[in-house]
Amino acid sequence: MNVTMMEPMLPEEAALRSLEDAALELAESASGLAKRVHPILQRSVGDLVRSMNCYYSNLIEGHNTHPRDIERALAHDFSSEPKKRDFQLEAVAHIHAQKLIDEGHDPTVWPASAAYAHWLHRQFCEHLPADMLWVENQASGERHEVVPGQLRRVDVTVGRHVPPPHECVPRFLARFDQAYTSPSLRA
């Protein structure tokens, strides 16, 4: 599998300039808004957005954890139904990892890097219930352990998504690092 399947990694030069201008304008507007919002309200909005992002992200993977159940999990009120409880614990792990980032407790490595992705995977997986640290090959029925912070050693399917074969992932991550560690992106 060729890493060029990921291209284009970056927009063309002309489009990049207009995107940089739009990003700067958005950052300035957001900063101006943040200055006008009370810190308590900022934290409340942050909590709400983390829960909303968690809900939709997990729903994409077929894990329908209702927002009410996410809020209950955050209050340590878990379902007695094992599968529902696992999804609640997954939501807590998701929100925990996002909160680490939001509060500046993430590593000082470049966020658009394989090293950051490994850190994020470890933070998320270390808080998952043990039952969720296994993937099953749908064709063979074999189960394989997910190791927090490490690349997978088997091919998987996530919902209807079939990601690249496991032996290709290091090459894809190397291309990701190459594209996104450009000095112009860090400026």
C-alpha positions as CSV (number, residue, x, y, z in Angstrom):
1,M,0.0,0.0,0.0
2,N,1.5,3.3,-1.1
3,V,1.6,6.3,1.3
4,T,0.6,8.6,-1.5
5,M,-2.9,7.4,-0.8
6,M,-2.8,10.0,2.0
7,E,-2.1,12.9,-0.4
8,P,-2.6,15.7,-0.6
9,M,-1.3,16.2,2.9
10,L,-1.3,20.0,2.5
11,P,-3.2,22.4,0.3
12,E,-1.5,24.0,-2.7
13,E,0.6,27.1,-2.0
14,A,-2.0,29.6,-3.1
15,A,-4.7,28.0,-1.1
16,L,-2.4,27.7,1.9
17,R,-2.0,31.5,2.1
18,S,-5.7,32.2,2.2
19,L,-6.1,29.4,4.8
20,E,-3.3,31.0,6.9
21,D,-5.2,34.4,6.8
22,A,-8.5,32.7,7.7
23,A,-6.8,30.8,10.6
24,L,-5.2,34.0,11.9
25,E,-8.5,35.8,11.8
26,L,-10.3,32.9,13.5
27,A,-7.6,32.8,16.3
28,E,-7.9,36.6,16.8
29,S,-11.7,36.4,17.0
30,A,-11.6,33.5,19.4
31,S,-9.1,35.2,21.6
32,G,-11.2,38.3,21.7
33,L,-14.3,36.3,22.6
34,A,-12.4,34.3,25.3
35,K,-11.4,37.6,27.0
36,R,-15.0,38.6,27.4
37,V,-16.2,35.3,28.9
38,H,-16.0,34.6,32.6
39,P,-13.5,31.7,33.4
40,I,-16.2,29.7,35.1
41,L,-18.3,29.9,31.9
42,Q,-15.3,29.0,29.8
43,R,-14.7,25.8,31.9
44,S,-18.4,24.9,31.6
45,V,-18.4,25.4,27.8
46,G,-15.2,23.3,27.6
47,D,-16.8,20.5,29.6
48,L,-19.9,20.6,27.3
49,V,-17.8,20.6,24.1
50,R,-15.7,17.7,25.3
51,S,-18.8,15.6,26.0
52,M,-20.3,16.6,22.7
53,N,-17.1,15.6,20.8
54,C,-17.0,12.4,22.7
55,Y,-20.6,11.5,21.8
56,Y,-20.1,12.1,18.1
57,S,-16.7,10.5,17.9
58,N,-17.9,7.3,19.6
59,L,-21.1,7.3,17.6
60,I,-18.9,7.2,14.4
61,E,-17.5,3.9,15.7
62,G,-20.9,2.5,16.5
63,H,-20.7,3.2,20.2
64,N,-24.0,5.0,20.9
65,T,-23.5,6.4,24.4
66,H,-26.2,8.9,25.0
67,P,-25.1,12.3,26.3
68,R,-27.1,11.6,29.5
69,D,-25.1,8.4,30.1
70,I,-21.9,10.3,29.5
71,E,-22.8,12.8,32.1
72,R,-23.8,10.0,34.5
73,A,-20.4,8.4,33.9
74,L,-18.6,11.6,34.6
75,A,-20.4,11.7,37.9
76,H,-19.3,8.0,38.6
77,D,-22.9,6.7,38.1
78,F,-22.3,3.7,35.8
79,S,-24.9,1.4,34.3
80,S,-25.2,-2.2,35.7
81,E,-25.4,-3.4,32.1
82,P,-21.8,-4.5,31.1
83,K,-21.8,-3.2,27.5
84,K,-23.4,0.1,28.4
85,R,-21.0,0.5,31.4
86,D,-18.0,-0.2,29.1
87,F,-19.2,2.5,26.7
88,Q,-19.6,4.9,29.6
89,L,-16.0,4.1,30.7
90,E,-14.8,4.6,27.1
91,A,-16.5,8.1,27.2
92,V,-14.7,8.9,30.5
93,A,-11.3,7.8,28.9
94,H,-12.0,10.0,25.9
95,I,-12.9,13.0,27.9
96,H,-9.9,12.5,30.2
97,A,-7.5,12.5,27.3
98,Q,-9.1,15.6,25.7
99,K,-9.0,17.4,29.1
100,L,-5.3,16.7,29.4
101,I,-4.8,18.5,26.1
102,D,-7.1,21.3,26.9
103,E,-5.4,22.0,30.2
104,G,-1.9,21.9,28.8
105,H,-0.9,18.5,30.3
106,D,0.1,17.0,27.0
107,P,3.7,16.5,26.0
108,T,5.8,19.2,24.4
109,V,6.2,17.3,21.2
110,W,4.7,18.6,18.0
111,P,0.9,17.8,18.1
112,A,0.8,16.7,14.5
113,S,3.3,13.9,15.0
114,A,3.5,10.2,15.4
115,A,5.0,10.7,18.9
116,Y,2.0,12.8,19.9
117,A,-0.4,10.2,18.5
118,H,1.4,7.4,20.5
119,W,1.1,9.5,23.7
120,L,-2.6,10.2,23.0
121,H,-3.4,6.5,22.3
122,R,-1.7,5.6,25.6
123,Q,-3.6,8.2,27.6
124,F,-6.9,7.0,26.1
125,C,-6.3,3.3,26.3
126,E,-4.9,3.2,29.8
127,H,-8.3,4.4,31.0
128,L,-10.4,1.9,29.1
129,P,-11.9,-1.1,30.7
130,A,-10.0,-4.3,30.0
131,D,-12.8,-5.7,27.8
132,M,-12.3,-2.9,25.4
133,L,-8.5,-3.5,25.0
134,W,-9.2,-6.3,22.5
135,V,-10.0,-6.3,18.8
136,E,-11.5,-9.2,17.0
137,N,-10.8,-10.3,13.4
138,Q,-14.3,-10.5,12.0
139,A,-13.3,-13.1,9.5
140,S,-11.4,-15.5,11.7
141,G,-12.9,-14.7,15.1
142,E,-9.3,-14.3,16.6
143,R,-8.9,-11.8,19.4
144,H,-5.9,-9.5,19.7
145,E,-4.8,-7.3,22.6
146,V,-4.6,-3.5,22.1
147,V,-1.4,-2.2,23.8
148,P,-1.7,1.4,24.9
149,G,0.7,3.6,23.0
150,Q,1.8,0.9,20.6
151,L,1.0,0.3,17.0
152,R,-1.3,-2.6,16.1
153,R,0.3,-5.8,15.0
154,V,-2.7,-7.1,13.1
155,D,-5.2,-5.9,10.5
156,V,-8.5,-4.5,11.9
157,T,-11.8,-3.1,10.8
158,V,-13.3,-0.2,12.7
159,G,-17.1,-0.2,12.0
160,R,-17.2,-0.1,8.2
161,H,-13.8,1.5,8.0
162,V,-10.9,-0.7,6.8
163,P,-7.6,1.0,7.7
164,P,-4.3,0.3,6.0
165,P,-2.7,-3.1,6.7
166,H,-0.7,-3.1,10.0
167,E,2.7,-3.4,8.3
168,C,2.0,-0.2,6.4
169,V,1.2,2.0,9.4
170,P,4.9,2.9,10.2
171,R,5.4,4.2,6.6
172,F,2.1,6.2,6.8
173,L,3.2,7.7,10.1
174,A,6.6,8.5,8.7
175,R,4.9,10.4,5.8
176,F,2.6,12.1,8.3
177,D,5.7,13.3,10.3
178,Q,7.4,14.4,7.1
179,A,4.5,16.4,5.9
180,Y,3.5,18.0,9.2
181,T,6.9,18.8,10.7
182,S,7.6,21.4,8.0
183,P,9.1,24.6,9.5
184,S,6.5,26.7,7.8
185,L,3.8,24.9,9.8
186,R,5.5,25.5,13.1
187,A,5.9,29.2,12.6
